[in-house]
Amino acid sequence: MNFLNAEFELAAGKENQLPKSTLPEVVFSGRSNVGKSSLINKLVNRKALARTSATPGKTATINFYKLSECRFVDLPGYGYAKVSRAEKERWGSLVDGYFAQERNIALVLQLVDMRHKPTVDDMQMIDFLSASGLPFAVVCTKSDKLNKTETEKQMLLFQEIFDALDVKFYPFSATKGTGVEEVKARIAASIGK
């Protein structure tokens, strides 16, 4: 599968702006500032295809990136406290609207911060994905920010949580490139490439 021919397609701020699902879709989900844009950029080997922001809660749209064999779908981050209630509700209905449509979802990559235990919001999303029957995996971002002892401790924690749910997880670092090939292989397998 060719990850290098990705291009930004469109940003949808309302449910009626969502494009038709003409390609298998790989969905990136996670809380604000967990590293969704960094993961997308690393996968496609670009510095700024997906815009990263130092300010959490910046992505208020569902962003679509087109590759020849699939589409990457970057959902707005959840769990950011400084966003107004009305804005959170708009994001929620936009994301709910996305999942409620008949879409060709090949894989959902649920991102969690490797440095911490998954948040309540993370676990709610994982429960939703499990209940929906959608194929998904967990990507544990920012793994480079842990030392060896912390990494071992967190790996045990994530194994305990995700093995019980029969969910595969991948430690990932956008800085060091840890996990990139494994995540690419999972994406390629999910779309049959």
C-alpha positions as CSV (number, residue, x, y, z in Angstrom):
1,M,0.0,0.0,0.0
2,N,1.3,3.5,-0.9
3,F,1.1,5.9,2.1
4,L,3.0,8.6,0.3
5,N,0.4,9.9,-2.1
6,A,-1.9,11.3,0.6
7,E,-3.6,14.6,0.1
8,F,-6.0,16.7,2.1
9,E,-9.5,16.3,0.7
10,L,-11.9,18.3,2.9
11,A,-12.9,19.4,6.3
12,A,-16.5,18.8,7.4
13,G,-18.0,20.9,10.2
14,K,-21.5,19.6,9.8
15,E,-23.0,16.2,9.2
16,N,-24.4,17.2,5.8
17,Q,-20.9,18.1,4.6
18,L,-19.5,14.6,5.1
19,P,-18.4,13.1,1.7
20,K,-19.9,9.9,0.3
21,S,-18.0,6.8,1.6
22,T,-16.5,5.7,-1.7
23,L,-13.3,4.2,-0.3
24,P,-12.4,2.1,2.8
25,E,-11.9,4.6,5.7
26,V,-9.3,4.4,8.4
27,V,-10.6,6.5,11.3
28,F,-8.3,8.3,13.9
29,S,-10.0,8.9,17.2
30,G,-8.7,10.2,20.5
31,R,-8.7,13.0,23.0
32,S,-7.5,16.5,22.2
33,N,-3.7,16.7,21.9
34,V,-3.1,12.9,22.0
35,G,-1.2,13.0,18.7
36,K,-3.7,12.1,15.9
37,S,-2.2,14.6,13.5
38,S,1.4,13.6,14.3
39,L,0.4,9.9,13.7
40,I,-1.1,10.8,10.3
41,N,1.9,12.9,9.3
42,K,4.3,10.1,10.3
43,L,2.3,7.4,8.4
44,V,2.4,9.5,5.2
45,N,6.0,10.7,5.8
46,R,5.0,14.4,5.7
47,K,5.6,17.2,8.2
48,A,2.4,19.0,7.9
49,L,-0.3,17.2,5.9
50,A,-2.4,17.1,9.0
51,R,-2.0,20.3,11.0
52,T,-0.7,19.8,14.5
53,S,-1.5,22.4,17.2
54,A,0.0,23.2,20.5
55,T,-3.5,24.3,21.5
56,P,-5.8,21.3,22.4
57,G,-9.3,21.4,20.9
58,K,-8.2,23.1,17.7
59,T,-9.6,20.5,15.3
60,A,-13.3,21.3,15.2
61,T,-14.0,19.4,12.0
62,I,-13.7,15.9,10.6
63,N,-10.8,16.1,8.3
64,F,-10.5,13.7,5.3
65,Y,-7.3,12.7,3.6
66,K,-7.4,10.8,0.4
67,L,-4.9,8.0,-0.5
68,S,-5.2,5.9,-3.6
69,E,-6.5,2.8,-1.7
70,C,-8.3,4.4,1.2
71,R,-9.2,7.6,3.1
72,F,-7.9,8.7,6.5
73,V,-10.6,10.3,8.6
74,D,-9.3,12.5,11.5
75,L,-12.1,13.0,14.1
76,P,-12.2,16.1,16.4
77,G,-10.4,15.3,19.7
78,Y,-12.6,14.9,22.8
79,G,-12.2,15.7,26.5
80,Y,-10.8,19.2,26.2
81,A,-12.2,21.2,29.1
82,K,-11.8,24.8,27.8
83,V,-14.1,24.4,24.9
84,S,-17.7,25.7,25.3
85,R,-20.5,23.2,26.0
86,A,-22.2,24.2,22.8
87,E,-19.0,23.4,20.8
88,K,-18.6,20.1,22.6
89,E,-22.2,19.2,21.7
90,R,-21.6,20.2,18.1
91,W,-18.5,18.0,17.9
92,G,-20.4,15.1,19.6
93,S,-23.3,15.2,17.1
94,L,-20.8,15.5,14.2
95,V,-18.9,12.4,15.3
96,D,-22.2,10.5,16.2
97,G,-23.5,11.5,12.7
98,Y,-20.3,10.1,11.1
99,F,-20.7,6.8,12.8
100,A,-24.4,6.6,12.3
101,Q,-24.0,6.8,8.5
102,E,-23.5,3.8,6.2
103,R,-19.7,4.2,5.9
104,N,-17.1,1.8,4.7
105,I,-15.0,1.8,7.9
106,A,-12.1,-0.6,7.5
107,L,-10.4,0.3,10.8
108,V,-10.6,2.7,13.7
109,L,-7.3,3.6,15.4
110,Q,-8.2,4.7,18.9
111,L,-5.3,6.8,20.3
112,V,-4.4,6.9,24.0
113,D,-1.5,8.6,25.7
114,M,1.0,5.9,26.7
115,R,2.1,8.0,29.7
116,H,-1.2,7.6,31.4
117,K,-4.0,5.2,32.2
118,P,-6.7,5.5,29.5
119,T,-9.2,8.3,30.6
120,V,-12.9,7.7,31.2
121,D,-13.5,9.2,27.7
122,D,-11.0,6.9,26.2
123,M,-12.7,3.8,27.7
124,Q,-16.2,5.1,26.7
125,M,-14.9,5.3,23.1
126,I,-13.3,1.8,23.3
127,D,-16.6,0.4,24.8
128,F,-18.5,2.1,21.9
129,L,-16.2,0.5,19.3
130,S,-16.4,-2.9,21.0
131,A,-20.2,-2.7,21.1
132,S,-20.5,-1.5,17.5
133,G,-18.5,-4.4,16.1
134,L,-16.2,-2.0,14.2
135,P,-12.7,-3.3,13.6
136,F,-10.3,-1.2,15.8
137,A,-6.9,-1.2,17.4
138,V,-5.4,1.1,20.1
139,V,-2.3,3.2,19.4
140,C,-0.4,4.3,22.5
141,T,1.2,7.6,21.5
142,K,4.1,9.5,23.0
143,S,5.9,6.3,24.0
144,D,9.3,8.2,23.6
145,K,8.5,10.3,26.7
146,L,8.8,7.3,29.0
147,N,12.0,5.8,30.3
148,K,12.6,2.0,30.2
149,T,11.1,1.3,33.6
150,E,8.0,3.5,33.0
151,T,7.6,1.8,29.6
152,E,7.6,-1.7,31.1
153,K,5.1,-0.6,33.7
154,Q,2.7,1.0,31.2
155,M,3.0,-2.0,28.8
156,L,1.8,-4.2,31.7
157,L,-1.1,-1.9,32.4
158,F,-2.2,-1.7,28.7
159,Q,-1.8,-5.5,28.4
160,E,-4.0,-6.0,31.4
161,I,-6.7,-3.6,30.0
162,F,-6.6,-4.5,26.4
163,D,-5.9,-8.3,26.5
164,A,-9.1,-8.6,28.6
165,L,-11.0,-6.9,25.7
166,D,-9.1,-8.9,23.1
167,V,-7.8,-5.6,21.5
168,K,-4.4,-5.2,19.9
169,F,-2.4,-2.2,20.9
170,Y,0.7,-0.6,19.4
171,P,3.2,1.6,21.3
172,F,4.0,4.6,19.0
173,S,6.3,7.6,18.8
174,A,6.1,10.2,16.1
175,T,9.6,11.4,17.2
176,K,11.4,8.1,17.1
177,G,9.2,6.2,14.6
178,T,8.4,3.4,17.1
179,G,5.4,1.4,15.9
180,V,5.1,3.1,12.5
181,E,5.6,-0.1,10.5
182,E,3.3,-2.1,12.7
183,V,0.5,0.5,12.4
184,K,1.0,0.7,8.6
185,A,0.8,-3.1,8.4
186,R,-2.4,-3.2,10.4
187,I,-3.9,-0.5,8.1
188,A,-2.8,-2.3,4.9
189,A,-4.3,-5.6,6.2
190,S,-7.6,-3.9,7.2
191,I,-8.1,-2.6,3.6
192,G,-6.9,-5.9,2.1
193,K,-3.6,-4.5,0.6
